[in-house]
Amino acid sequence: MRWRGQAAKAGGFSRTTERVSYCRSAADPRPVRSTRLTFEAAPDATFRGMFARVADGSLDAYTLHIVATEGIEALADDDLEFYLLLPGERDSWRVAVLDGRTPVGFMIPTRTAYDASISYLGILPEHRGNGYVHDVLAEMVHVHHDNDQDQIVGTTDLANTPMRAAFESAGFQVGRRRIVHEQ
């Protein structure tokens, strides 16, 4: 496998990220839904702002790269544009709210060509470390399975141990690992 990394570097690819894909089916026990958060619809501008806010302290290699090379505003614009193009219902995007007034994060459940997808789950920096990732992920699982989606997939960087732990806690199993080489 080492030769692949050397070949990628020789070909001009300077960044390497290991990605872990997770999956679960409707037959798996569902995680308990949150009793401390509510989930509210919001306009695109709210999600654009949240993309920018969750980038602070992100463990996602691509996010860090785009912020470093193009800036946080470009990241927020690109993320919003990208997720609006994915298959799935825009109506299912939700902001996670504490005490009916304090946003703590957001969720974007979409689809791949084959399966329901945990496309984006973000927790605002000031609310990280409180376990809200589990609440938001549980809600996404329920949204997909309540819409008769049998298989749900999600992917994160190997370095993103909080998200990996959340997937495992919600009954997801590792489906595959892959190395992504980028310029």
GROMACS elastic network, one bead per residue, 0.5 to 0.9 nm:
[ bonds ]
;  ai    aj funct       b0    kb
    1     4     6  0.54827   500
    1     5     6  0.71532   500
    2     5     6  0.53849   500
    2     6     6  0.64886   500
    2     7     6  0.87466   500
    3     6     6  0.50096   500
    3     7     6  0.60335   500
    3     8     6  0.85271   500
    4     7     6  0.50153   500
    4     8     6  0.60613   500
    4     9     6  0.85556   500
    5     8     6  0.50650   500
    5     9     6  0.61664   500
    5    10     6  0.85675   500
    5    13     6  0.88949   500
    5    16     6  0.80591   500
    5   181     6  0.80890   500
    6     9     6  0.51443   500
    6    10     6  0.61388   500
    6    11     6  0.85572   500
    7    10     6  0.50201   500
    7    11     6  0.60992   500
    7    12     6  0.88098   500
    7    13     6  0.87219   500
    8    12     6  0.65029   500
    8    13     6  0.52441   500
    8    14     6  0.76287   500
    8    16     6  0.88546   500
    8   181     6  0.66880   500
    8   182     6  0.85431   500
    9    12     6  0.52554   500
    9    14     6  0.56703   500
    9    15     6  0.83351   500
    9   181     6  0.84859   500
   10    13     6  0.72615   500
   10    14     6  0.88263   500
   11    14     6  0.87594   500
   12   182     6  0.84141   500
   12   183     6  0.63494   500
   13    16     6  0.77582   500
   13   181     6  0.58484   500
   13   182     6  0.50458   500
   14   181     6  0.72556   500
   14   182     6  0.62891   500
   14   183     6  0.52539   500
   15    61     6  0.89805   500
   15   180     6  0.81075   500
   15   181     6  0.57267   500
   15   182     6  0.50887   500
   15   183     6  0.60235   500
   16    61     6  0.89698   500
   16   179     6  0.67198   500
   16   180     6  0.56103   500
   16   182     6  0.63361   500
   16   183     6  0.88211   500
   17    61     6  0.69305   500
   17    62     6  0.86713   500
   17   157     6  0.68623   500
   17   158     6  0.77823   500
   17   159     6  0.86852   500
   17   178     6  0.83819   500
   17   179     6  0.57579   500
   17   180     6  0.51804   500
   17   181     6  0.66239   500
   17   182     6  0.82632   500
   18   156     6  0.87176   500
   18   157     6  0.58909   500
   18   158     6  0.55359   500
   18   159     6  0.79307   500
   18   177     6  0.69965   500
   18   178     6  0.57509   500
   18   180     6  0.61770   500
   18   181     6  0.88626   500
   19   155     6  0.66839   500
   19   156     6  0.56432   500
   19   158     6  0.54112   500
   19   159     6  0.85325   500
   19   176     6  0.84481   500
   19   177     6  0.56758   500
   19   178     6  0.53566   500
   19   179     6  0.61942   500
   19   180     6  0.71509   500
   20   154     6  0.84458   500
   20   155     6  0.55311   500
   20   156     6  0.55403   500
   20   157     6  0.60245   500
   20   158     6  0.58628   500
   20   164     6  0.81489   500
   20   174     6  0.69505   500
   20   175     6  0.76552   500
   20   176     6  0.60535   500
   20   178     6  0.66316   500
   20   179     6  0.89575   500
   21   153     6  0.70332   500
   21   154     6  0.57165   500
   21   156     6  0.66358   500
   21   157     6  0.87688   500
   21   173     6  0.84314   500
   21   174     6  0.59142   500
   21   175     6  0.54102   500
   21   176     6  0.52957   500
   21   177     6  0.61510   500
   21   178     6  0.82513   500
   22   152     6  0.82586   500
   22   153     6  0.55500   500
   22   154     6  0.52050   500
   22   155     6  0.59975   500
   22   156     6  0.84342   500
   22   164     6  0.85949   500
   22   167     6  0.70888   500
   22   168     6  0.83408   500
   22   172     6  0.56558   500
   22   173     6  0.52793   500
   22   175     6  0.50308   500
   22   176     6  0.71818   500
   23   151     6  0.69099   500
   23   152     6  0.54962   500
   23   154     6  0.64427   500
   23   155     6  0.87866   500
   23   167     6  0.85931   500
   23   171     6  0.84571   500
   23   172     6  0.50961   500
   23   173     6  0.54386   500
   23   174     6  0.65333   500
   23   175     6  0.59998   500
   24    27     6  0.81459   500
   24    28     6  0.65817   500
   24   150     6  0.82148   500
   24   151     6  0.58169   500
   24   152     6  0.54322   500
   24   153     6  0.67308   500
   24   170     6  0.87767   500
   24   171     6  0.65378   500
   24   173     6  0.63358   500
   25    28     6  0.55622   500
   25    29     6  0.88363   500
   25   145     6  0.84386   500
   25   149     6  0.82608   500
   25   150     6  0.52189   500
   25   152     6  0.62558   500
   25   153     6  0.89465   500
   25   171     6  0.89489   500
   25   172     6  0.83183   500
   26    29     6  0.75917   500
   26    30     6  0.78104   500
   26   145     6  0.61145   500
   26   148     6  0.82244   500
   26   149     6  0.72463   500
   26   151     6  0.64969   500
   26   152     6  0.82319   500
   27    30     6  0.84803   500
   27   150     6  0.78331   500
   28   171     6  0.66983   500
   28   172     6  0.84875   500
   29   170     6  0.85180   500
   29   171     6  0.70603   500
   30    33     6  0.85384   500
   30   138     6  0.75971   500
   30   141     6  0.72653   500
   30   142     6  0.72728   500
   30   145     6  0.88035   500
   30   170     6  0.71621   500
   30   171     6  0.74021   500
   31   134     6  0.86356   500
   31   135     6  0.88257   500
   31   137     6  0.86292   500
   31   138     6  0.54175   500
   31   139     6  0.84394   500
   31   141     6  0.76832   500
   31   142     6  0.81535   500
   31   169     6  0.79865   500
   31   170     6  0.53778   500
   31   171     6  0.73440   500
   32    35     6  0.88938   500
   32   135     6  0.81616   500
   32   138     6  0.65273   500
   32   139     6  0.85240   500
   32   170     6  0.87071   500
   33   135     6  0.65800   500
   33   136     6  0.86126   500
   33   138     6  0.57139   500
   33   139     6  0.59893   500
   33   142     6  0.77528   500
   34    37     6  0.58257   500
   34    38     6  0.77717   500
   34   132     6  0.88389   500
   34   134     6  0.83727   500
   34   135     6  0.50670   500
   34   136     6  0.77364   500
   34   138     6  0.73266   500
   34   139     6  0.72410   500
   35    38     6  0.77694   500
   35   135     6  0.84492   500
   36    97     6  0.85387   500
   36    98     6  0.64468   500
   36    99     6  0.74515   500
   36   135     6  0.82570   500
   37    96     6  0.60901   500
   37    97     6  0.53316   500
   37    99     6  0.71310   500
   37   100     6  0.78899   500
   37   104     6  0.87031   500
   37   132     6  0.83654   500
   37   135     6  0.73528   500
   37   136     6  0.83512   500
   38    95     6  0.81706   500
   38    96     6  0.57902   500
   38    97     6  0.51829   500
   38    98     6  0.66230   500
   38    99     6  0.80369   500
   38   100     6  0.69413   500
   39    93     6  0.89919   500
   39    94     6  0.55121   500
   39    95     6  0.54581   500
   39    97     6  0.60444   500
   39   106     6  0.82772   500
   39   107     6  0.89393   500
   39   136     6  0.86357   500
   39   139     6  0.84112   500
   40    93     6  0.82787   500
   40    94     6  0.50998   500
   40    95     6  0.51976   500
   40    96     6  0.66374   500
   40    97     6  0.72661   500
   41    91     6  0.72331   500
   41    92     6  0.76149   500
   41    93     6  0.64358   500
   41    95     6  0.63378   500
   42    45     6  0.80946   500
   42    46     6  0.61573   500
   42    47     6  0.72773   500
   42    93     6  0.76719   500
   42    94     6  0.65963   500
   42    95     6  0.67256   500
   43    46     6  0.55208   500
   43    47     6  0.68817   500
   43    48     6  0.89680   500
   44    47     6  0.51805   500
   44    48     6  0.61557   500
   44    49     6  0.86776   500
   44    80     6  0.74938   500
   44    84     6  0.89785   500
   45    49     6  0.62383   500
   45    50     6  0.86389   500
   45    80     6  0.88281   500
   46    49     6  0.51872   500
   46    50     6  0.62754   500
   46    51     6  0.87558   500
   46    95     6  0.86657   500
   47    51     6  0.61303   500
   47    52     6  0.86978   500
   47    76     6  0.85873   500
   47    80     6  0.71910   500
   47    93     6  0.87867   500
   47    94     6  0.88295   500
   47    95     6  0.80745   500
   47   106     6  0.78086   500
   48    51     6  0.51759   500
   48    52     6  0.65929   500
   48    53     6  0.88517   500
   48    73     6  0.89300   500
   48    76     6  0.53842   500
   48    77     6  0.66334   500
   48    79     6  0.76075   500
   48    80     6  0.57889   500
   49    52     6  0.52414   500
   49    53     6  0.62978   500
   49    54     6  0.88305   500
   49    73     6  0.89892   500
   49    76     6  0.70065   500
   50    54     6  0.60131   500
   50    55     6  0.84699   500
   50    76     6  0.80144   500
   50   105     6  0.75222   500
   50   106     6  0.76456   500
   50   122     6  0.79205   500
   50   123     6  0.88252   500
   50   124     6  0.75367   500
   51    54     6  0.55273   500
   51    55     6  0.64205   500
   51    72     6  0.87139   500
   51    75     6  0.75933   500
   51    76     6  0.51398   500
   51    77     6  0.84911   500
   51    79     6  0.69703   500
   51    80     6  0.76700   500
   51   122     6  0.77459   500
   52    55     6  0.54751   500
   52    56     6  0.75636   500
   52    72     6  0.58402   500
   52    73     6  0.66774   500
   52    74     6  0.89664   500
   52    75     6  0.69944   500
   52    76     6  0.51224   500
   52    77     6  0.87600   500
   53    56     6  0.59819   500
   53    72     6  0.87085   500
   53    76     6  0.88199   500
   53   123     6  0.89333   500
   53   124     6  0.63596   500
   53   125     6  0.74303   500
   54    57     6  0.72339   500
   54    58     6  0.65549   500
   54   105     6  0.80795   500
   54   122     6  0.60311   500
   54   123     6  0.62484   500
   54   124     6  0.50549   500
   54   125     6  0.61561   500
   55    59     6  0.85473   500
   55    60     6  0.85190   500
   55    63     6  0.65906   500
   55    64     6  0.74262   500
   55    67     6  0.78229   500
   55    72     6  0.74815   500
   55    75     6  0.84609   500
   55    76     6  0.87131   500
   55   122     6  0.87671   500
   55   124     6  0.86140   500
   55   125     6  0.84569   500
   56    64     6  0.88205   500
   56    72     6  0.89964   500
   56   124     6  0.83369   500
   56   125     6  0.66159   500
   57    64     6  0.86809   500
   57   125     6  0.67906   500
   58    61     6  0.81184   500
   58    63     6  0.70625   500
   58    64     6  0.69197   500
   58   125     6  0.84916   500
   58   160     6  0.86380   500
   59    63     6  0.79732   500
   59    64     6  0.75340   500
   59   157     6  0.77427   500
   59   159     6  0.67764   500
   59   160     6  0.54007   500
   59   161     6  0.86333   500
   60    63     6  0.53685   500
   60    64     6  0.63132   500
   60    65     6  0.87337   500
   60   156     6  0.75264   500
   60   157     6  0.62127   500
   60   159     6  0.78388   500
   60   160     6  0.67909   500
   61    64     6  0.51539   500
   61    65     6  0.61376   500
   61    66     6  0.87278   500
   61   157     6  0.72389   500
   61   159     6  0.85835   500
   62    65     6  0.50554   500
   62    66     6  0.62032   500
   62    67     6  0.85888   500
   63    66     6  0.53089   500
   63    67     6  0.61512   500
   63    68     6  0.85399   500
   63    72     6  0.89429   500
   63    75     6  0.72204   500
   64    67     6  0.52576   500
   64    68     6  0.61096   500
   64    69     6  0.86203   500
   65    68     6  0.51507   500
   65    69     6  0.60833   500
   65    70     6  0.82203   500
   66    69     6  0.51488   500
   66    70     6  0.53812   500
   66    71     6  0.64597   500
   66    72     6  0.75614   500
   66    74     6  0.77428   500
   66    75     6  0.60955   500
   67    70     6  0.55256   500
   67    73     6  0.81771   500
   67    74     6  0.76593   500
   67    75     6  0.62621   500
   68    71     6  0.59620   500
   68    72     6  0.81277   500
   70    73     6  0.80312   500
   70    74     6  0.59824   500
   70    75     6  0.72755   500
   71    74     6  0.55560   500
   71    75     6  0.64563   500
   71    76     6  0.89412   500
   72    76     6  0.62281   500
   72    77     6  0.86685   500
   73    76     6  0.51412   500
   73    77     6  0.62117   500
   73    78     6  0.85582   500
   74    77     6  0.51211   500
   74    78     6  0.59966   500
   74    79     6  0.84342   500
   75    78     6  0.51441   500
   75    79     6  0.59587   500
   75    80     6  0.85286   500
   76    79     6  0.51913   500
   76    80     6  0.61656   500
   76    81     6  0.85636   500
   77    80     6  0.53662   500
   77    81     6  0.61840   500
   77    82     6  0.85784   500
   78    81     6  0.51609   500
   78    82     6  0.59851   500
   78    83     6  0.86018   500
   79    82     6  0.51225   500
   79    83     6  0.61137   500
   79    84     6  0.84786   500
   80    83     6  0.54213   500
   80    84     6  0.61153   500
   80    85     6  0.87479   500
   81    84     6  0.53536   500
   81    85     6  0.65591   500
   82    85     6  0.53587   500
   82    86     6  0.68313   500
   83    86     6  0.53058   500
   83    87     6  0.86272   500
   83    90     6  0.89817   500
   83   108     6  0.79087   500
   83   110     6  0.82232   500
   83   119     6  0.79798   500
   83   120     6  0.84537   500
   84    87     6  0.82174   500
   84    90     6  0.71782   500
   85    88     6  0.89687   500
   86    89     6  0.88843   500
   86   110     6  0.66018   500
   86   111     6  0.68935   500
   86   112     6  0.76457   500
   87    90     6  0.87680   500
   87   110     6  0.59857   500
   87   111     6  0.52755   500
   87   112     6  0.67899   500
   87   113     6  0.77842   500
   88    91     6  0.87570   500
   88    92     6  0.81989   500
   88   109     6  0.73922   500
   88   111     6  0.53294   500
   88   112     6  0.84788   500
   88   116     6  0.81963   500
   88   117     6  0.89890   500
   89    92     6  0.56145   500
   89    93     6  0.77455   500
   89   109     6  0.80184   500
   89   110     6  0.66942   500
   89   111     6  0.87686   500
   90    93     6  0.57331   500
   90   108     6  0.81840   500
   90   109     6  0.85857   500
   90   110     6  0.80657   500
   91    94     6  0.80581   500
   92   107     6  0.84209   500
   92   108     6  0.70326   500
   92   109     6  0.66000   500
   92   110     6  0.81782   500
   92   143     6  0.77416   500
   93   106     6  0.76209   500
   93   107     6  0.58107   500
   93   109     6  0.64967   500
   93   110     6  0.85906   500
   94   105     6  0.87741   500
   94   106     6  0.56651   500
   94   107     6  0.54314   500
   94   108     6  0.68270   500
   94   109     6  0.88642   500
   95   103     6  0.66190   500
   95   104     6  0.77008   500
   95   105     6  0.59316   500
   95   107     6  0.64586   500
   96   102     6  0.83983   500
   96   103     6  0.57570   500
   96   104     6  0.56916   500
   96   105     6  0.51260   500
   96   106     6  0.52227   500
   96   107     6  0.75130   500
   96   123     6  0.87144   500
   96   132     6  0.87342   500
   96   135     6  0.87375   500
   96   136     6  0.69159   500
   97   100     6  0.58134   500
   97   101     6  0.61439   500
   97   102     6  0.52942   500
   97   104     6  0.57640   500
   97   105     6  0.73578   500
   97   106     6  0.85794   500
   98   101     6  0.61351   500
   98   102     6  0.50116   500
   98   103     6  0.62291   500
   98   104     6  0.66740   500
   99   102     6  0.63946   500
  100   103     6  0.84411   500
  103   106     6  0.80846   500
  103   124     6  0.80405   500
  104   122     6  0.85733   500
  104   123     6  0.58635   500
  104   124     6  0.55169   500
  104   125     6  0.85505   500
  104   126     6  0.80458   500
  104   127     6  0.58723   500
  104   128     6  0.84406   500
  104   132     6  0.76226   500
  105   121     6  0.75119   500
  105   122     6  0.52541   500
  105   124     6  0.52862   500
  105   125     6  0.89577   500
  105   127     6  0.80669   500
  105   132     6  0.80092   500
  105   133     6  0.83656   500
  105   136     6  0.78818   500
  106   120     6  0.79622   500
  106   121     6  0.58824   500
  106   122     6  0.53764   500
  106   123     6  0.66360   500
  106   124     6  0.84833   500
  106   136     6  0.72735   500
  107   118     6  0.81384   500
  107   119     6  0.79923   500
  107   120     6  0.57530   500
  107   122     6  0.65761   500
  107   123     6  0.89836   500
  107   136     6  0.66840   500
  107   137     6  0.78712   500
  107   139     6  0.86090   500
  107   140     6  0.70774   500
  108   117     6  0.87243   500
  108   118     6  0.69317   500
  108   119     6  0.57388   500
  108   121     6  0.63955   500
  108   122     6  0.89221   500
  108   140     6  0.79754   500
  109   116     6  0.74204   500
  109   117     6  0.58662   500
  109   118     6  0.51941   500
  109   119     6  0.55524   500
  109   120     6  0.68954   500
  109   121     6  0.83952   500
  109   140     6  0.62262   500
  109   141     6  0.87099   500
  109   143     6  0.78437   500
  109   144     6  0.74629   500
  110   115     6  0.88532   500
  110   116     6  0.60569   500
  110   117     6  0.51742   500
  110   118     6  0.66828   500
  110   119     6  0.59130   500
  110   120     6  0.86071   500
  110   144     6  0.86805   500
  111   114     6  0.72582   500
  111   115     6  0.56588   500
  111   118     6  0.80039   500
  111   119     6  0.76642   500
  111   152     6  0.86196   500
  111   153     6  0.87684   500
  112   115     6  0.52935   500
  112   116     6  0.62640   500
  112   117     6  0.62292   500
  112   119     6  0.89001   500
  112   153     6  0.85360   500
  113   116     6  0.86093   500
  114   151     6  0.86953   500
  115   149     6  0.74548   500
  115   150     6  0.79352   500
  115   151     6  0.57026   500
  115   152     6  0.58559   500
  115   153     6  0.66589   500
  116   119     6  0.87917   500
  116   144     6  0.64938   500
  116   145     6  0.88616   500
  116   149     6  0.62615   500
  116   150     6  0.79683   500
  116   151     6  0.62708   500
  116   153     6  0.63066   500
  116   154     6  0.87199   500
  117   120     6  0.86661   500
  117   140     6  0.89840   500
  117   144     6  0.82228   500
  117   151     6  0.85412   500
  117   152     6  0.54310   500
  117   154     6  0.56917   500
  117   155     6  0.88238   500
  118   121     6  0.72002   500
  118   137     6  0.79529   500
  118   140     6  0.70333   500
  118   141     6  0.81466   500
  118   152     6  0.71525   500
  118   153     6  0.61895   500
  118   155     6  0.76941   500
  119   153     6  0.85811   500
  119   154     6  0.66378   500
  119   155     6  0.80420   500
  120   154     6  0.88167   500
  121   133     6  0.76025   500
  121   136     6  0.72046   500
  121   137     6  0.72457   500
  121   140     6  0.88568   500
  121   163     6  0.89796   500
  122   133     6  0.77145   500
  122   136     6  0.86174   500
  123   126     6  0.83464   500
  123   127     6  0.65353   500
  123   128     6  0.61356   500
  123   132     6  0.71670   500
  123   133     6  0.66254   500
  123   136     6  0.86931   500
  124   127     6  0.55027   500
  124   128     6  0.64878   500
  125   128     6  0.53546   500
  125   129     6  0.88463   500
  126   129     6  0.86714   500
  127   130     6  0.63211   500
  127   131     6  0.86814   500
  127   132     6  0.75837   500
  128   131     6  0.71933   500
  128   132     6  0.72003   500
  128   133     6  0.79914   500
  129   132     6  0.76725   500
  129   133     6  0.86382   500
  129   162     6  0.89229   500
  130   133     6  0.80883   500
  131   134     6  0.56831   500
  131   135     6  0.71249   500
  131   166     6  0.88128   500
  132   136     6  0.62246   500
  132   137     6  0.84796   500
  133   136     6  0.52768   500
  133   137     6  0.60201   500
  133   138     6  0.84565   500
  133   162     6  0.81607   500
  133   163     6  0.74400   500
  133   166     6  0.66339   500
  134   137     6  0.51800   500
  134   138     6  0.59689   500
  134   139     6  0.85748   500
  134   163     6  0.88503   500
  134   166     6  0.56323   500
  134   167     6  0.82732   500
  134   169     6  0.77024   500
  134   170     6  0.73961   500
  135   138     6  0.52111   500
  135   139     6  0.63250   500
  135   140     6  0.88061   500
  136   139     6  0.51358   500
  136   140     6  0.63330   500
  136   141     6  0.87734   500
  137   140     6  0.50222   500
  137   141     6  0.62497   500
  137   142     6  0.87076   500
  137   166     6  0.73483   500
  137   167     6  0.77164   500
  137   170     6  0.73791   500
  138   141     6  0.51078   500
  138   142     6  0.63338   500
  138   143     6  0.86831   500
  138   170     6  0.66016   500
  139   142     6  0.51236   500
  139   143     6  0.61320   500
  139   144     6  0.87239   500
  140   143     6  0.50053   500
  140   144     6  0.62728   500
  140   145     6  0.85975   500
  141   144     6  0.53553   500
  141   145     6  0.61252   500
  141   146     6  0.83044   500
  141   152     6  0.75851   500
  141   170     6  0.81994   500
  142   145     6  0.51579   500
  142   146     6  0.55834   500
  142   147     6  0.82577   500
  143   146     6  0.52335   500
  143   147     6  0.62736   500
  143   148     6  0.89898   500
  143   149     6  0.88476   500
  144   147     6  0.51529   500
  144   148     6  0.67019   500
  144   149     6  0.53641   500
  144   150     6  0.80404   500
  144   151     6  0.86443   500
  144   152     6  0.73538   500
  145   148     6  0.50093   500
  145   150     6  0.63902   500
  145   151     6  0.82643   500
  145   152     6  0.82911   500
  146   149     6  0.72785   500
  147   150     6  0.89343   500
  149   152     6  0.71607   500
  152   172     6  0.85611   500
  153   172     6  0.82537   500
  153   175     6  0.86267   500
  154   167     6  0.80905   500
  154   172     6  0.86820   500
  155   164     6  0.87048   500
  156   159     6  0.82615   500
  156   160     6  0.66076   500
  156   161     6  0.89391   500
  156   163     6  0.69787   500
  156   164     6  0.69993   500
  157   160     6  0.53213   500
  157   161     6  0.82101   500
  157   163     6  0.86101   500
  157   164     6  0.82647   500
  158   161     6  0.67941   500
  158   164     6  0.75653   500
  158   177     6  0.85914   500
  159   162     6  0.88262   500
  159   164     6  0.86887   500
  160   163     6  0.56481   500
  160   164     6  0.63256   500
  160   165     6  0.87693   500
  161   165     6  0.60028   500
  161   166     6  0.85152   500
  162   165     6  0.51477   500
  162   166     6  0.62144   500
  162   167     6  0.87724   500
  163   167     6  0.62314   500
  163   168     6  0.86467   500
  164   167     6  0.51838   500
  164   168     6  0.63215   500
  164   169     6  0.86156   500
  165   168     6  0.51256   500
  165   169     6  0.60200   500
  165   170     6  0.85796   500
  166   169     6  0.50159   500
  166   170     6  0.61474   500
  166   171     6  0.88133   500
  166   172     6  0.86849   500
  167   170     6  0.51955   500
  167   171     6  0.65874   500
  167   172     6  0.52184   500
  167   173     6  0.76855   500
  167   174     6  0.89277   500
  168   171     6  0.53051   500
  168   172     6  0.50203   500
  168   173     6  0.64160   500
  168   174     6  0.82499   500
  169   172     6  0.72855   500
  172   175     6  0.87594   500
  174   177     6  0.78202   500
